[in-house]
Amino acid sequence: MAKLVNLFVHVLLTCCVLVLASGSSGNLPILSFDEGYSHLFGENNLMIHRDGKSVHISLDERTGAGFVSQDLYLHGFFSASIKLPADYTAGVVVAFYMSNGDIYEKNHDELDFEFLGNIRGKDWRIQTNIYGNGSTSVGREERYGLWFDPSEDFHQYSILWTENQITFYVDNVPIREIKRTKAMGGDFPSKPMSLYSTIWDGSDWATNGGKYRVNYKYAPYVAEFSELVLHGCTVDPIEQSSTKCDNAQSFKSIPTGITSEQRTKMEGFRKKHMQYSYCYDKIRYKAPPSECVIDPQEAERLRGFDPVTFGGSRRRHGKRHHRSRSSRAEATSI
């Protein structure tokens, strides 16, 4: 009987691993808002839908809004289907991210999806970033366009975080992979984090370095969230340990690589849609940070896209901005 139970557990964990590695929420449980999340700020600007599993947050002249997971997690798969505001959205920032800044004020970790609004007729952009051990002075931003209008319908955005790898997905297509290296040391996020979703006014930096600001005549700006997935190793906030992970070993078994088919899709996405990568920014870094793997074709394409930043011919007039959560590179292009 014990052997049968062990076999069942092994099969169950293997299925979970395969689903997580694919970047798809698949059959993972979708939590109701009250099961997994709490209001963070702007309570009047947060509305839970009748199904209890969908929520929208809005930005107006008074405030933005946000929510946060009730639990801390150490590794796992985190996902949401999101529909962004339409029309003029310059200066609006919608974020779906993990952080422990409320616990580790000076050495926090962070994994970011940031959605950057734009002027009418220009597209939303996505920015991804990671911080480990408070390494905010070393921004690891990448910025992309999309192959769809994210304000027309819901699209899935996912983060897979393991002990040695972080992968960002859009509609199950991997768009960025970060592998832990010895040189990164503590800069690789490794402490328990909560999951956050927020909408806020980033007028000072988000669109062309602050040139285009939030115009509140178009408010409220509404971001809708559904299919909320929190599938990770929960951690006791006081003990800072996770019996669940130690016993199951499930998340330590997630493959460290992505499939060849996924890699082809990722390379295609990056070739068509990547607009910025810190690894190639010769203004910020004289030499690429240690974890960067330089692709000559990628370098050439970005140099053509922005010869100043990626060719290092002259210095930009932009400056870094420090905001409520952490400092990041300017989003200079529209």
C-alpha positions as CSV (number, residue, x, y, z in Angstrom):
1,M,0.0,0.0,0.0
2,A,2.8,2.4,0.9
3,K,4.5,1.8,-2.5
4,L,1.2,2.6,-4.3
5,V,0.9,5.9,-2.3
6,N,4.5,6.8,-3.1
7,L,3.9,6.0,-6.8
8,F,0.8,8.2,-6.8
9,V,2.6,11.1,-5.2
10,H,5.5,10.8,-7.7
11,V,3.1,10.8,-10.7
12,L,1.2,13.8,-9.3
13,L,4.4,15.8,-8.7
14,T,5.7,14.9,-12.2
15,C,2.5,16.2,-13.7
16,C,2.9,19.5,-11.8
17,V,6.5,19.9,-13.0
18,L,5.6,19.3,-16.6
19,V,2.7,21.9,-16.5
20,L,5.0,24.4,-14.8
21,A,7.8,23.9,-17.2
22,S,5.5,24.5,-20.1
23,G,4.7,28.0,-18.8
24,S,1.0,27.2,-18.9
25,S,-1.5,27.4,-16.0
26,G,-3.1,24.3,-17.5
27,N,-5.2,22.6,-14.8
28,L,-3.6,24.4,-11.9
29,P,-6.1,25.7,-9.4
30,I,-7.5,29.2,-9.9
31,L,-8.1,30.8,-6.6
32,S,-10.9,33.1,-5.7
33,F,-9.7,36.6,-4.7
34,D,-10.6,36.1,-1.0
35,E,-8.8,32.7,-0.9
36,G,-5.4,34.0,-2.1
37,Y,-5.3,37.8,-1.9
38,S,-5.9,40.9,0.2
39,H,-6.4,44.6,-0.6
40,L,-3.1,46.5,-0.7
41,F,-4.1,50.1,-1.2
42,G,-6.8,52.2,-2.9
43,E,-9.6,50.0,-1.6
44,N,-12.4,52.0,-3.3
45,N,-10.5,51.5,-6.6
46,L,-10.5,47.7,-6.3
47,M,-13.6,45.8,-7.3
48,I,-14.1,42.0,-7.0
49,H,-16.4,40.7,-9.7
50,R,-19.4,38.5,-8.9
51,D,-17.6,35.2,-9.7
52,G,-15.2,36.0,-6.9
53,K,-12.3,35.1,-9.1
54,S,-11.9,38.2,-11.2
55,V,-11.0,41.7,-10.0
56,H,-10.3,45.1,-11.5
57,I,-8.1,47.9,-10.1
58,S,-8.3,51.5,-11.3
59,L,-6.3,54.7,-11.3
60,D,-7.9,58.1,-11.0
61,E,-6.9,61.5,-9.7
62,R,-7.2,60.4,-6.1
63,T,-5.3,57.2,-6.1
64,G,-4.3,54.0,-7.8
65,A,-4.9,50.5,-6.3
66,G,-3.4,47.2,-5.7
67,F,-3.7,43.8,-4.1
68,V,-1.2,41.3,-2.6
69,S,-1.1,37.6,-2.0
70,Q,-1.9,36.5,1.5
71,D,1.1,34.1,1.6
72,L,4.8,34.3,1.0
73,Y,6.3,31.9,-1.6
74,L,9.7,30.4,-2.2
75,H,9.7,29.4,-5.9
76,G,6.7,28.3,-8.0
77,F,4.5,29.4,-10.9
78,F,2.5,32.6,-10.7
79,S,0.1,33.8,-13.4
80,A,-2.8,36.1,-14.3
81,S,-4.9,36.9,-17.3
82,I,-4.8,40.7,-17.6
83,K,-6.7,43.2,-19.8
84,L,-5.1,46.7,-19.8
85,P,-6.7,50.1,-20.1
86,A,-7.4,51.4,-23.6
87,D,-7.0,54.8,-25.4
88,Y,-4.6,57.4,-24.0
89,T,-2.6,55.7,-21.3
90,A,0.7,57.6,-21.2
91,G,2.2,57.6,-17.7
92,V,0.0,54.7,-16.5
93,V,1.9,51.7,-15.1
94,V,0.3,48.4,-14.4
95,A,2.5,46.0,-12.5
96,F,2.4,42.2,-11.8
97,Y,5.3,41.4,-9.7
98,M,6.9,39.5,-6.8
99,S,8.7,41.3,-4.0
100,N,9.7,41.1,-0.3
101,G,10.5,44.8,0.1
102,D,8.2,45.0,3.1
103,I,10.3,42.4,5.0
104,Y,13.8,43.1,3.6
105,E,14.0,46.9,3.3
106,K,17.6,47.1,2.4
107,N,18.2,43.8,0.6
108,H,14.9,42.9,-1.0
109,D,14.3,40.6,-4.0
110,E,12.0,41.3,-6.9
111,L,10.6,39.9,-10.1
112,D,8.7,42.3,-12.3
113,F,6.2,42.5,-15.2
114,E,5.6,46.2,-15.7
115,F,3.2,47.4,-18.4
116,L,3.9,50.9,-19.6
117,G,1.1,52.9,-21.1
118,N,1.5,55.2,-24.1
119,I,0.0,58.1,-26.0
120,R,-2.9,57.5,-28.4
121,G,-1.9,55.6,-31.5
122,K,1.2,54.1,-29.8
123,D,1.4,50.6,-28.3
124,W,1.7,49.4,-24.7
125,R,5.1,48.1,-23.8
126,I,6.2,45.4,-21.3
127,Q,9.2,45.7,-19.1
128,T,10.6,42.8,-17.1
129,N,13.2,43.1,-14.4
130,I,14.8,41.2,-11.5
131,Y,16.5,42.3,-8.3
132,G,18.2,40.2,-5.7
133,N,19.6,41.1,-2.3
134,G,18.8,44.8,-2.8
135,S,20.8,45.1,-6.0
136,T,18.8,48.1,-7.3
137,S,21.9,49.8,-8.6
138,V,22.3,47.1,-11.2
139,G,19.1,47.3,-13.2
140,R,18.4,44.2,-15.3
141,E,15.6,45.6,-17.4
142,E,14.3,44.3,-20.7
143,R,11.6,46.0,-22.7
144,Y,9.4,44.7,-25.5
145,G,6.5,45.5,-27.8
146,L,3.8,42.9,-28.2
147,W,2.2,41.1,-31.2
148,F,-1.3,42.1,-30.0
149,D,-3.2,44.9,-28.4
150,P,-3.3,44.1,-24.6
151,S,-6.3,46.4,-24.1
152,E,-8.6,44.5,-26.4
153,D,-8.7,41.2,-24.6
154,F,-7.3,39.2,-21.7
155,H,-3.8,37.7,-22.1
156,Q,-1.9,35.5,-19.8
157,Y,1.3,36.7,-18.1
158,S,3.3,34.2,-16.0
159,I,6.5,33.9,-13.9
160,L,8.2,30.6,-13.3
161,W,10.7,30.9,-10.4
162,T,12.9,28.0,-9.4
163,E,16.1,27.7,-7.4
164,N,18.3,28.2,-10.5
165,Q,16.1,29.7,-13.2
166,I,13.5,32.5,-13.8
167,T,11.3,32.5,-16.9
168,F,8.8,35.1,-18.0
169,Y,5.9,34.1,-20.3
170,V,3.3,35.8,-22.4
171,D,0.4,33.6,-23.5
172,N,2.6,30.6,-22.7
173,V,5.4,31.9,-24.9
174,P,8.7,32.3,-23.0
175,I,10.0,35.8,-23.6
176,R,12.9,35.9,-21.2
177,E,15.0,33.4,-19.3
178,I,17.4,34.2,-16.5
179,K,19.7,31.4,-15.3
180,R,21.4,31.6,-11.9
181,T,25.2,32.0,-12.2
182,K,27.9,31.9,-9.7
183,A,29.0,35.4,-10.6
184,M,25.5,36.7,-9.8
185,G,25.8,35.6,-6.2
186,G,23.0,37.1,-4.1
187,D,21.7,39.1,-7.0
188,F,19.6,36.1,-8.0
189,P,16.3,36.4,-6.1
190,S,16.4,33.7,-3.4
191,K,14.3,34.9,-0.5
192,P,10.5,34.3,0.0
193,M,8.3,36.8,-1.8
194,S,4.7,37.9,-2.0
195,L,2.9,38.4,-5.3
196,Y,1.5,41.9,-6.1
197,S,-0.7,43.6,-8.7
198,T,-0.9,47.4,-8.9
199,I,-1.9,50.3,-11.1
200,W,-0.3,53.7,-10.4
201,D,0.9,57.0,-11.9
202,G,4.4,56.8,-13.4
203,S,4.2,60.2,-15.1
204,D,7.7,61.1,-14.0
205,W,9.4,58.3,-16.0
206,A,7.2,55.9,-17.8
207,T,6.6,57.4,-21.2
208,N,9.6,59.0,-23.0
209,G,11.3,59.8,-19.7
210,G,8.3,61.7,-18.3
211,K,7.5,63.8,-21.4
212,Y,4.0,62.3,-21.7
213,R,2.1,62.3,-18.4
214,V,-1.1,60.8,-17.2
215,N,-4.1,62.7,-18.5
216,Y,-6.9,62.3,-16.0
217,K,-9.6,63.4,-18.3
218,Y,-9.4,59.8,-19.6
219,A,-9.7,58.4,-16.0
220,P,-10.6,56.0,-14.5
221,Y,-7.9,53.8,-16.0
222,V,-9.1,50.2,-15.4
223,A,-6.9,47.0,-15.4
224,E,-8.8,43.7,-15.2
225,F,-7.4,40.5,-13.7
226,S,-8.7,36.9,-14.0
227,E,-7.5,33.3,-13.8
228,L,-5.2,34.1,-10.8
229,V,-2.8,31.3,-10.2
230,L,-0.6,31.0,-7.1
231,H,1.2,27.7,-7.3
232,G,4.2,27.7,-5.2
233,C,5.9,26.8,-2.0
234,T,4.2,28.7,0.8
235,V,6.5,30.0,3.6
236,D,5.8,30.7,7.2
237,P,6.6,34.5,7.5
238,I,8.0,34.1,11.0
239,E,9.8,30.8,10.7
240,Q,10.9,31.7,7.1
241,S,10.7,28.0,6.3
242,S,8.5,25.8,4.1
243,T,7.6,22.3,5.3
244,K,5.6,21.9,2.1
245,C,8.6,22.4,-0.2
246,D,10.9,20.4,2.0
247,N,8.6,17.4,2.0
248,A,7.3,17.4,-1.5
249,Q,10.6,18.3,-3.3
250,S,8.3,19.1,-6.3
251,F,9.6,22.5,-7.1
252,K,13.2,21.5,-6.8
253,S,12.6,19.0,-9.7
254,I,11.4,21.6,-12.2
255,P,13.6,21.3,-15.4
256,T,16.2,24.1,-15.6
257,G,15.8,24.5,-19.4
258,I,12.9,25.1,-21.8
259,T,12.0,22.9,-24.7
260,S,13.5,23.4,-28.2
261,E,10.1,24.4,-29.5
262,Q,9.7,27.0,-26.7
263,R,13.2,28.3,-27.3
264,T,12.4,28.8,-31.0
265,K,9.3,30.8,-30.0
266,M,11.3,32.8,-27.5
267,E,14.0,33.6,-30.1
268,G,11.4,34.7,-32.6
269,F,9.7,37.0,-30.0
270,R,12.9,38.6,-29.0
271,K,14.0,39.1,-32.6
272,K,10.7,40.9,-33.5
273,H,9.7,42.6,-30.3
274,M,12.6,43.3,-27.9
275,Q,13.3,47.1,-27.8
276,Y,15.8,47.3,-24.8
277,S,18.1,45.0,-22.9
278,Y,20.5,46.1,-20.2
279,C,23.0,43.5,-21.4
280,Y,23.6,45.7,-24.5
281,D,23.3,49.1,-23.0
282,K,26.8,50.6,-23.5
283,I,25.8,53.9,-21.8
284,R,25.0,52.3,-18.5
285,Y,27.7,49.5,-18.5
286,K,31.2,49.7,-20.0
287,A,31.1,45.9,-20.0
288,P,28.0,43.7,-19.8
289,P,27.1,42.3,-16.3
290,S,28.6,38.9,-15.6
291,E,25.4,36.9,-16.3
292,C,24.8,38.3,-19.8
293,V,25.2,36.1,-22.8
294,I,25.8,38.3,-25.8
295,D,24.1,37.3,-29.0
296,P,25.9,39.2,-31.9
297,Q,22.7,39.2,-34.0
298,E,20.7,40.5,-31.1
299,A,23.3,43.2,-30.5
300,E,23.3,44.3,-34.1
301,R,19.5,44.5,-34.2
302,L,19.3,46.6,-31.1
303,R,22.1,48.9,-32.3
304,G,20.0,49.6,-35.4
305,F,17.0,50.2,-33.2
306,D,18.8,52.7,-30.9
307,P,22.4,53.4,-32.0
308,V,23.0,55.8,-29.1
309,T,22.1,53.4,-26.3
310,F,23.4,50.2,-27.9
311,G,26.3,51.7,-29.9
312,G,27.6,53.9,-27.1
313,S,28.3,56.9,-29.4
314,R,27.1,59.6,-27.0
315,R,25.4,60.0,-23.6
316,R,21.7,60.3,-23.2
317,H,20.1,63.2,-21.4
318,G,17.9,60.9,-19.3
319,K,18.5,60.1,-15.7
320,R,17.5,57.3,-13.3
321,H,14.4,57.8,-11.2
322,H,13.8,56.4,-7.7
323,R,10.3,55.4,-7.0
324,S,8.2,53.8,-4.3
325,R,9.4,50.2,-4.9
326,S,12.8,50.4,-6.5
327,S,14.9,52.3,-9.1
328,R,14.8,51.3,-12.8
329,A,16.1,52.5,-16.1
330,E,14.1,55.1,-17.9
331,A,11.5,54.0,-20.4
332,T,12.7,56.4,-23.1
333,S,11.1,55.2,-26.3
334,I,7.5,55.6,-27.4
